[in-house]
Amino acid sequence: MGRGLPATGKTRFLNTIFNVCRFVASDEFRSGCWDITFLQEGKTYQWILECGKVEKSDEEQIIKEELWKIENGEKEVILKRDKNSFVFVKQSLPIVNPRLTGISVFKKESIMQPIFKGFENVLRRRFFSDDLAKNITQLEIITTQIINKYKDNIDKLIHSELCLNSKLFILHKYFPRTFAEIGQYYKEAFPFVENVSFESSSNNIFKETIITAEIPMFCIKEKGSHNKIALPELSSGMQKVLLILTDIYILPKESIYLIDEYENSLGINAIDFFPDVISNLEKEIQFLITSHHPYIINKIPPKNWYVFHRKGKPLPIVKTENGLF
C-alpha cells in the first residue's frame, strides 16, 4: 500500500507500472528506461528496456532490451537486443519491429508465456475521475458468441471489453459459486441488501426505455422492499464496490491489481469491506493501493507500507517494517 503527502507522485508511480505493462501486453509504445526485477510462477527475472530516438530517425524505438532469468545468484540470458542484433535463447535472429518488445514478439513461446502473462495480468482502477462510469452502467446484448467465448474460462473475462453487468451475468450463469461469493461480500458491505439477482429487458425496469432486445440486468432487492433496483440506479459507491469485487474474483492468480485513491467517492461501508476481502482471499494477487484514509492505512500491516516523500526533485519511496519512517 502506498501512502504519502499530496504531490509525492503516487499516481505517477502506479501509472508507470501500468503503462510499461501495457507496452508489453498491448504494444502501446512508451518512451523511457526501465530495469525491473520480478517474480513469476516461482522464477525470478530481470528485464531491462531502453527506448528513445536513434540517429537519422525522428521516431522513437527500442534501443536496448535484455531479459534474464536469475537462479541461485546466476543470470541466464533469454533475450538480448540492440539496434544491430537480436538474440533469443542463444540464437541470432533477424531484427524485428523496433517498436515491439521481445516479450510481446515471442509471447507464444513456452519460455516466454509465463513472462508475458505476468505483464498481461495487470489491472488498474482509478476512483478520482469519471472514467469508470461507462464500464459500470453500460447495457449490452449477451449473444451466443459472447457466451461461448467466456463460459469455459473465467480468466478470459478480465481481458474482455465486456461491461460490469455482462461479466456478472456470465458469472451468474456459468460460474455460480464465484457469483455467490461476490454476492455474499456485497451483502456484508451493504447489510440492507437482501438479495442480488438478474432480470431481463422484458421486466418493468425497462418499461420506459427504447430497449427491445433481451438484456440481462444485475439487480438488488433491499430488506423491507418488494421492488428491485437495477445496476445503473445504484449509488456510485455501491457500483464501485461491485466492480472491485468482480475484478478481484475474476483476476487470474499472480495478477497485480492497481487502485489509485481507493477511498474517493466511497462511503464508510464501501471503504471498510476491502481489507477483509484482501485478507480472506484464497488466491495469490498482489495489490498496490494508494490511500490517505486512516481506516485503510491502519488495517494494512505496516510491513506492507511504502511511504512516498518528496525533497525537491528526488522522490524516495521508503518501505516500512514497523510503521515508523
C-alpha positions in Angstrom: 0.0 0.0 0.0 1.3 3.5 -0.9 0.7 6.5 1.4 2.3 9.9 1.5 1.7 13.7 1.3 -0.1 15.2 -1.8 2.0 15.7 -4.9 4.5 13.0 -3.9 3.9 11.0 -7.1 1.9 8.0 -6.0 -0.4 8.3 -9.0 2.5 8.6 -11.4 4.1 5.6 -9.8 1.1 3.4 -10.4 0.7 4.8 -13.9 4.3 4.0 -14.7 3.8 0.3 -13.7 0.5 0.1 -15.7 1.9 1.8 -18.8 5.0 -0.3 -19.1 2.8 -3.4 -18.7 0.6 -2.2 -21.4 3.6 -1.6 -23.6 4.4 -5.3 -23.3 0.8 -6.7 -23.4 -0.8 -4.4 -25.9 2.1 -3.0 -27.9 1.3 0.6 -26.7 4.8 2.1 -27.2 6.2 4.1 -24.2 9.4 6.0 -24.3 11.8 5.7 -21.3 14.2 3.4 -19.5 13.3 0.6 -17.1 15.2 -2.0 -15.1 12.6 -4.3 -13.5 13.2 -7.5 -11.4 10.1 -9.6 -10.9 8.9 -13.0 -9.7 6.6 -15.0 -11.9 5.5 -18.6 -11.3 8.2 -19.0 -8.7 11.0 -17.8 -11.0 12.9 -14.6 -10.9 13.5 -12.5 -14.0 15.2 -9.1 -14.8 14.0 -7.1 -17.7 16.0 -4.0 -19.0 14.5 -1.8 -21.6 15.7 1.5 -23.1 13.6 3.4 -25.6 14.2 6.7 -27.4 15.2 8.3 -30.6 18.2 7.0 -32.7 20.4 8.7 -35.2 18.7 9.7 -38.5 15.2 8.9 -37.2 12.5 11.1 -35.7 10.6 8.0 -34.5 11.2 6.7 -31.0 12.0 3.0 -30.8 13.6 0.3 -28.7 17.3 0.9 -28.4 18.2 -1.9 -26.0 16.3 -4.8 -24.4 17.6 -7.6 -22.2 15.7 -10.3 -20.4 17.5 -12.5 -17.9 16.4 -15.5 -15.7 18.0 -15.4 -12.3 18.5 -18.6 -10.3 20.8 -19.2 -7.3 22.5 -15.9 -8.0 23.4 -16.9 -11.5 21.9 -15.0 -14.6 21.0 -16.7 -17.8 20.1 -14.6 -20.8 16.8 -15.3 -22.5 16.7 -12.3 -24.9 19.2 -9.6 -25.8 18.9 -7.0 -28.5 20.1 -3.6 -29.7 19.7 -1.7 -32.9 22.2 -4.1 -34.7 21.4 -7.5 -33.3 18.7 -9.7 -31.8 19.4 -12.9 -29.8 16.7 -15.1 -28.4 17.6 -18.2 -26.4 21.2 -18.1 -27.7 20.0 -17.9 -31.4 20.7 -14.9 -33.6 17.6 -13.8 -35.4 16.7 -11.1 -37.9 15.9 -7.7 -36.4 12.2 -7.4 -35.5 9.9 -4.4 -35.3 11.9 -1.9 -33.2 8.7 -0.7 -31.5 7.6 -4.1 -30.2 9.2 -5.7 -27.1 10.8 -9.1 -27.5 8.4 -10.4 -24.7 5.5 -9.5 -27.0 7.1 -10.8 -30.2 7.8 -14.3 -28.6 4.8 -14.4 -26.2 3.6 -17.8 -27.6 7.0 -19.5 -27.0 6.9 -21.8 -23.9 9.8 -20.0 -22.2 8.1 -16.6 -22.7 4.4 -17.4 -22.0 4.5 -17.1 -18.2 6.6 -13.9 -18.5 4.1 -12.3 -20.9 1.2 -13.4 -18.7 2.8 -11.5 -15.8 2.7 -8.3 -17.8 -0.7 -9.0 -19.2 -2.5 -9.7 -15.9 -2.2 -6.2 -14.5 -5.4 -4.2 -14.0 -5.7 -0.6 -12.9 -8.7 1.2 -11.4 -8.8 4.9 -10.7 -11.5 6.4 -8.5 -10.7 10.1 -8.7 -12.4 10.6 -12.1 -15.4 9.6 -14.1 -13.6 7.1 -16.4 -15.4 4.2 -14.8 -18.9 5.3 -15.4 -19.3 3.7 -18.8 -17.8 0.4 -17.7 -20.2 0.2 -14.7 -23.5 1.3 -16.1 -23.4 0.3 -19.8 -26.0 -2.2 -21.1 -25.1 -4.9 -23.6 -26.9 -7.7 -25.5 -25.4 -11.0 -24.5 -25.1 -13.1 -27.7 -24.4 -16.8 -28.0 -21.0 -15.9 -29.5 -20.1 -14.0 -26.3 -21.3 -16.8 -24.1 -19.3 -19.4 -26.0 -16.1 -17.3 -25.7 -16.2 -17.0 -21.9 -18.3 -19.7 -20.4 -15.5 -22.2 -20.0 -12.7 -20.0 -18.8 -13.2 -17.4 -16.2 -9.7 -16.0 -16.6 -10.6 -14.6 -20.0 -13.2 -12.3 -18.5 -10.6 -9.9 -17.1 -9.2 -9.2 -20.6 -12.6 -8.8 -22.2 -14.2 -5.5 -23.2 -17.4 -6.5 -21.6 -19.1 -4.1 -19.1 -19.6 -5.0 -15.5 -23.2 -6.1 -16.0 -22.2 -8.6 -18.7 -19.3 -10.0 -16.7 -21.6 -10.6 -13.7 -24.2 -12.3 -15.9 -21.7 -14.8 -17.2 -20.5 -15.5 -13.7 -24.2 -15.9 -12.5 -24.9 -18.4 -15.3 -21.7 -20.3 -15.7 -19.7 -19.7 -12.5 -22.4 -19.7 -9.8 -20.1 -20.3 -6.9 -18.0 -17.2 -7.8 -21.1 -15.1 -8.3 -22.4 -16.3 -4.9 -19.2 -15.3 -3.1 -19.4 -11.8 -4.7 -23.0 -11.5 -3.7 -22.2 -12.6 -0.1 -19.4 -10.0 0.3 -21.6 -7.4 -1.3 -24.3 -8.0 1.2 -21.8 -7.8 4.1 -20.6 -4.4 2.8 -24.2 -3.2 2.5 -26.3 -5.0 5.1 -29.6 -3.5 3.8 -29.2 -5.6 0.7 -31.3 -8.7 1.0 -30.7 -10.4 -2.4 -28.9 -10.0 -5.7 -30.2 -11.4 -9.0 -30.8 -10.8 -12.7 -33.8 -9.6 -14.6 -34.3 -9.3 -18.3 -35.4 -6.4 -20.6 -38.9 -7.8 -20.5 -39.2 -6.7 -16.8 -40.8 -3.4 -15.8 -37.4 -2.0 -15.1 -37.2 -1.2 -18.8 -40.8 -0.2 -19.5 -39.8 3.5 -20.2 -36.8 2.7 -22.3 -36.4 2.1 -26.0 -34.6 -1.2 -25.5 -36.4 -4.1 -27.2 -33.7 -6.9 -27.0 -33.4 -9.3 -24.2 -30.6 -7.8 -22.0 -29.9 -9.3 -18.6 -29.6 -6.7 -15.8 -28.0 -7.1 -12.4 -30.4 -6.0 -9.6 -30.6 -5.9 -5.8 -33.5 -6.1 -3.5 -33.4 -4.2 -0.2 -34.8 -5.6 3.0 -38.3 -4.5 3.6 -38.9 -3.6 0.0 -40.7 -5.6 -2.8 -39.0 -3.5 -5.6 -35.7 -4.4 -7.3 -33.1 -1.8 -8.1 -31.2 -2.1 -11.3 -27.4 -1.6 -11.5 -27.5 1.9 -13.2 -29.7 3.1 -10.4 -27.4 2.1 -7.5 -25.3 4.8 -5.8 -21.8 5.3 -7.2 -20.2 3.8 -4.1 -22.3 0.6 -4.4 -21.4 0.3 -8.1 -17.7 0.7 -7.4 -17.7 -1.9 -4.6 -19.4 -4.3 -7.0 -16.8 -3.5 -9.7 -13.9 -4.1 -7.2 -15.4 -7.4 -6.0 -15.9 -8.6 -9.6 -12.4 -7.6 -10.6 -10.8 -9.5 -7.6 -12.8 -12.7 -8.3 -12.0 -12.9 -12.0 -8.4 -11.9 -11.8 -6.1 -14.9 -12.5 -3.7 -15.9 -9.8 -0.4 -13.9 -9.7 -2.2 -10.9 -11.1 -1.5 -7.3 -10.0 -4.4 -5.0 -9.1 -3.6 -1.3 -9.0 -6.1 1.0 -7.2 -5.4 4.7 -7.0 -7.1 6.9 -4.3 -9.3 4.0 -3.3 -11.5 5.9 -0.9 -12.6 8.6 -3.3 -16.4 8.9 -3.6 -16.9 5.9 -1.4 -19.0 5.9 1.8 -17.8 4.3 5.1 -19.4 0.9 4.3 -17.7 0.8 0.9 -14.3 1.7 2.4 -14.5 -0.8 5.3 -15.1 -4.0 3.4 -11.9 -4.0 1.3 -9.2 -5.0 3.9 -11.2 -8.1 4.9 -11.7 -9.2 1.3 -7.9 -9.0 0.8 -7.1 -10.9 3.9 -9.6 -13.7 3.2 -8.7 -14.1 -0.5 -7.5 -17.6 -1.2 -5.6 -16.9 -4.5 -2.3 -15.0 -4.9 -2.9 -11.5 -6.1 -0.7 -8.5 -5.5 -2.5 -5.3 -4.6 -0.9 -1.9 -5.0 -3.2 0.7 -3.4 -2.7 4.4 -2.7 -4.7 5.9 0.1 -4.9 8.7 2.6 -7.8 7.2 4.6 -6.8 6.2 8.2 -9.0 3.2 8.3 -7.4 1.6 5.2 -3.9 2.6 6.3 -4.4 1.2 9.8 -6.0 -2.1 8.6 -3.0 -2.9 6.3 0.1 -4.2 8.3 2.9 -1.6 8.4 5.3 -4.1 6.9 3.3 -3.7 3.7 3.5 0.1 3.6 5.5 2.2 1.1 5.7 5.8 2.2 6.2 8.4 -0.5 8.3 11.5 0.3 9.4 14.5 -1.8 12.5 16.5 -1.2 12.8 18.9 -4.1 13.1 16.8 -7.3 14.1 13.4 -5.7 11.2 11.1 -4.8 12.3 8.5 -2.3 9.9 5.7 -1.6 10.5 4.0 1.8 9.3 0.5 2.7 8.5 0.4 6.5 8.7 -2.6 8.8 7.1 -1.3 11.9 5.1 1.8 10.8 8.0 4.2 11.6 9.7 6.2 8.9 
